[in-house]
Amino acid sequence: MRPVSICLWSPWCLLLCLLLCSLCSGSPSPSTGPEKKAGSQGLRFRLAGFPRKPYEGRVEIQRAGEWGTICDDDFTLQAAHVLCRELGFTEATGWTHSAKYGPGTGRIWLDNLSCSGTEQSVTECASRGGNSDCTHDEDAGIICKDQRLPGFSDSNVIEVEHHLQVEEVRLRPAVGWGRRPLPVTEGLVEVRLPDGWSQVCDKGWSAHNSHVVCGMLGFPGEKRVNTAFYRLLAQRQQHSFGLHGVACVGTEAHLSLCSLEFYRANETTRCPGGAPAVVSCVPGPLYTASSGQKKQQQSKPQGEARVRLKGGAHPGEGRVEVLKAGTWGTVCDRKWDLQAASVVCRELGFGSAREALSGARMGQGMGAIHLSEVRCSGQESSLWKCPYKNITAEDCSHSQDAGVRCNLPYTGVETKIRLSGGRSRHEGRVEVQVGGPGHLRWGLICGDDWGTLEAMVACRQLGLGYANHGLQETWYWDSGNITEVVMSGVRCTGTELSLDQCAHHSTHITCKRTGTRFTAGVICSETASDLLLHSALVQETAYIEDRPLHMLYCAAEENCLASSARSANWPYGHRRLLRFSSQIHNLGRADFRPKAGRHSWVWHECHGHYHSMDIFTHYDILTPNGTKVAEGHKASFCLEDTECQEDVSKRYECANFGEQGITVGCWDLYRHDIDCQWIDITDVKPGNYILQVVINPNFEVAESDFTNNAMKCNCKYDGHRIWVHNCHIGDAFSEEANRRFERYPGQTSNQII
């Protein structure tokens, strides 16, 4: 009775009590497995829907012999943890909304389910019970960790649906199976059924079917295949047919959504006069196998992309952004579905969409929201060819930014790398596999110059998300019997799919610091921060101040003035400073924390604060051709939450040696009137310039997106006044708009004409 007494005065809890009483007094169908634990007595649970794996699906509850669903309103990961334990799994790894696994039927038994995650049973969670205002388009689903609770019987957990379904699809080359380069783009279509892998009869097979199969396997399109060759081979081979009568429209995201006919177990003659279905897929630019194909693709004239993904840890996932009127903006998630997401994925060279994400699951954008209520059939070649609504500011917010996760080809790169010695699978010393067939061996990577960008690639190759840290010393992690260093000089841009694609020493291994203690390591994370500068505020607050030298001793001590200040006639004279305010937002999915711990922060007596990062921001004045004429920098002193969004609480305050950082949804404000929030332009001649601000310039702290860390402004200086205009994040404009931005008609020097 404990849960009831806790919420005795809540009307929703009373409704839940009534529901539970009726559940207990109902007559559920008998279970063949052992009885449930006491907290769940009288309740039965199952996972349903498709496509899904055995540990995921739409979660359903049985009441009085009738199966029903749970509404996704207020659903959280904590509720998913409780439900996964009810189903015999150790914990949840995620949850889904908007009937991702298809809408259920019958009643919606629970709405506004609220759990802390520690409950023994869902009966202990608060909810509105069956008093639901939802439809089955809002059915909740859960994704459990594929690890069972000890002693839990499968027969009591997941109800086996009466109809068969296709769980996985693969292409098997007719010849050279196991020796073909990855990804495999052509072969016999095989589907995984409960009793193993089976072929598909090609009778009635269409290009639409091939399109769906290629999309599932991570390829944007299909091409014609020489079926005569495969039919000749088929006559000499044994086949096990499990599926026929496949009829797809071509817009399905999974083969299970097509019309399928399965062979019955007692059928002796299968696929008479037919042969196994064969499919040939066209890989996207990122996965083109041969150099010949690459040259062919590069030779085709291609315009600038009008769709991109931002903020994803892996290729083919991220926040959807579109280019409109020369400016990049986001897409509102209203009516966002798998069809629209699949159009985006194929347009970018990936397969169909695995997930259509809403609610800024890939982080919030900044700036314009260009599209809303996008409705695609799934056959469009571009998102811009789908019907959509233009949007106004009050229609949608960045908390509703749409995202996608696309199907990717299997490349096997994760088998060439592993971590050892760490406390969890997300950390450890990096080991890579080198050598050819018959001579493969595992070895370590030299820690010289190993940093965040290299670690980002390693974590991506491992499938572990982002890099929290790239470590050059790993003496505290035992390497076991692997002691040979097989790779050195690794330098990555951060976008590569594997370490092999980064620049590195191919044969001659050179390491400044020898020994296994100086080898590369990583700590990976599923989430990361993402810092953006509020560019409009820079433009609004920029001005010039002539500040007397006698007021700049502290600033000089912290190296915030130009080098010529050292030879000035102190304390007489002045320095000319370009001042402006910086408002730095964290729009990622993890708090931004300094790389160094408190023990290594540096106390500055003059200004009375700790520096948690030596270089947090670079400020530069550049000529139109990119020559730097003035510079400033700021350490991260007092890195804290100045303000936050309405529903976010501040966590970091640097006063009294407090924790430093920026919470997700908060921003840190450095006002124009504080020391070092400037560029010393005393020596700058009149002319047209570019003002550039770069956050986290040395990539000391991992972020989900480094391409948006730079801000640029046009800057005109006449020797007395300064005009700062057209401020924007570095990748917020189209390439053409950026080229116009950097061109100054009539300007041949730094002098004003």
C-alpha angles and dihedrals in degrees: 000000000000097000092049094051091051094059100026094133097048115101090210090055090051089054089049090051090053090050093050092048090053090046090054094046094045126095109244118191112267119269122222093208130075119290119276122251115277096261091062099039109148095014126105126194136193142167117238143168133065154297091032145124122242093265098050139052148096107325115231133186126202121224122180091341094311121111118219140168141240123246116237094226109125089352113156141181088259090062089048090055091055094046093047089055089049086056094049100259124125097235146331125267095189148334136226136218139198095046096293089172092047130276117294128221136236125029129349100232101185132036131175090014110191121189132166091212096243097084118120091218140015086244088074093058124093119244145145089256114214093336091108132163091190134107127216088261084076098053113144124230133192136212113209130196108261092242123104130223110247113267096010113138119225092215090066095048118049121033109222109233115231095233123069121240137193111249102177139008130203140170117236116198111232091224132026095025108186095015100070119106117255135282097049107218102175136038149087115326111242126184127200113234127176091271097046142275118339137177126243122236110241096216106126092002111160140190087253089061091050090049091056093046092049090049091053090051093052101261123126096217149001135236136203117279134205098253092175090066092051093046089055090052091045091062090064098046138070117239136193109211117199104160140043140154093056110176117176128173089212098243097082117118092210136028090237089069091062126084106271136182120201125205114246118241095246097050109119099184114055127178096355110202091002137100138211114294113253126203132188118196133198112229121223121247093267093058104037104144106205132044089234090062090046092054090048092052094045092051091060112092109244128188123220114289115256095195129051141165123235135187100019123137093213134041113273097028134092148082112321114240127180133197117237127167090350094305130102118231141162135257124243113237096228108130089353108160145162093275094058091041091051091053089055093047095050092044089057094049100262132109128265120309119279092191136010104212126206136178095052091290087163094049131276124287126220128227126017128016103209107180139035136178093017109189115192128176089209095245097087119113092217138023088238089066092061120092112259143160126244113237139225127206095260094050100069142359133212089258084075098053113145124233141177143212111205131203110256131201116256107251101165093226091134090066091063096062137048141166126235136189099018127132091239138014089264096068142041148093111318116244122185132192117235137172135059132282110310092013102065117143138168122238146160133260123239110249095220111124091352107151147150096299092053091045090051090058092046093051091046091051090050091050091238100123122236132359117251092184140004107209126203094188122051104165090130091062116075111230095199113211096336108104106142119105107220102169133043141162092042112177120172135181089214097245099084121116094222140008089253088070092055122088110266142148105283102198113351109068112208123185124173092200114039129203134065092274090071097053128116124274138173141205109205131198136189091227137040140184123256120203124202130178118228095238097187090061091055089054093047097048104039117122142140125255128185101212122192115244093233088067094052105064094108092046091051090050089055092047095245096138133075117272091252088068089076091069095043121119097258128232091012126076130026144255124233110231130192103214130192140152124256121208109184116194127198106216097163130098099257134049117265107240129177114259093232123067125234092267091070100040113121122232116221109201095191096062095023101234144102123252110219095180125027094214117026101150137016120209116195140174109210133185116237089264092053102260112147113233101167135013143187135178139193131209117219098260114164094004100186148134105278094171136353140198115274096264096042126087124214115252106172128063120161098203116114093015091302126168115287126217146091119264121222106270094023135096138211116225123206105189122221091243099061125095118275093013088119149063118245103232097169091121098040116113122220114276147094117305146163119246109210128187120187123189121208089002097177093049089238092151121044118245132181090236127023095173092079096051095094126076124193133194135180108245128193119188124184098181094265108041136026132214118202115188144149093040113178143151109273097250098034094098132062119259090255092051090049091052090052089047092058096045120090112189112214095015114117098156141005091280121098113246 
